[in-house]
Amino acid sequence: MKTTGITALTDVMERLRNPETGCPWDIVQTFETIAPYTIEEAYEVADAIQSGDMEHVKEELGDLLLQVVFHARMAEEQGLFNFDDVAAGVAAKMVSRHPHVFGDENAETPSDVVSLWEDQKDKEKAKKPKVNQSILDDVPLALPAIMRAQKLQKRAARVGFEWENAVDVLDKLEEEIAELREAIGSKGAEEIHEEIGDMMFCVVNFGRMLDVDCEQSLRDTNDKFKRRFNGIEDELKLKNKQFSEVDLEELEEIWQAQKIKERV
C-alpha cells in the first residue's frame, strides 16, 4: 500500500516522540511549550502568501501542519484524541457550517454565507454546556491585539452594542484624541498608556464598521513603510551619504520622492 503524505508525517512524529528512541527535544515538549511555535508558523504562512512565492507557501503550510500533527500526537499519547479525530471533527464542522452546500439553505452572496456561518455557530454553542458566562469569553487571549479587538467588537455588535453609523465613531475618535492630548499635557504615563489604547481601539472599531481587516491593513502599512524606508537607504547609498549626514528635511524629501515613484 502506498504511504500517503499525512501517514508519513504522523509516523515521523510518532518516531520523534518515542520515549526510548525518539528525539530528546521532541520528547520533552508539551502543549504549552509548542503553542508559541504554532502561532509563529501561522504568521510565517501569512508572510509567505504575502510574498507571492508559492513554493514558500507550500513549505510554510507544511510547517504549520507539523504543528497540528505535533499537538495531535501529544493528545493521542494521553488518550484524548488523535489526528484522525481532529480531521474528522473539522470536516463535520465544515458540513454543518455550510448548509447551503450540504443542506437545503440558500446563500447567493459571501455576506449570506457569513450570516449562515454565524447562525450555525450559535446553534452549536446552544447545544454545549454553559461554561462561558459572557459572549466575549471565548475570544482567544493569544490573538494579536488588533485582531482580538475586532473580534470583541464584532461579538458585541451582534447583540446590538454598536454605533448606528460608522461616521459616528469618528466623533468618538476625536474625543479620544482630545483625552490623549490632555493626558500628554499632564504627563501621566499611565493615563497616556490608557488613552493611546482607547484611541487605537476606536480606530479599529471604525475600520471594522467599514469592513476593513485592520490587522491586515496595518500589516500592509508596515510593508509599505519598510519598502519606502528601504528606498531612502538606497538613495543615500547612491549619494554616498550616511543618515548622520542628512537632516530630517532632506529625509522627508526623499520619502516623498519614494511615494511618487510608487504612484507612477
PyMOL commands that set and color helices and strands:
alter all, ss='L'
color gray80, all
select helices_A, chain A and resi 5-16+24-27+31-51+54-77+83-97+99-102+110-127+145-158+166-186+189-209+214-238+243-245+248-263
alter helices_A, ss='H'
color red, helices_A
deselect
rebuild
show_as cartoon
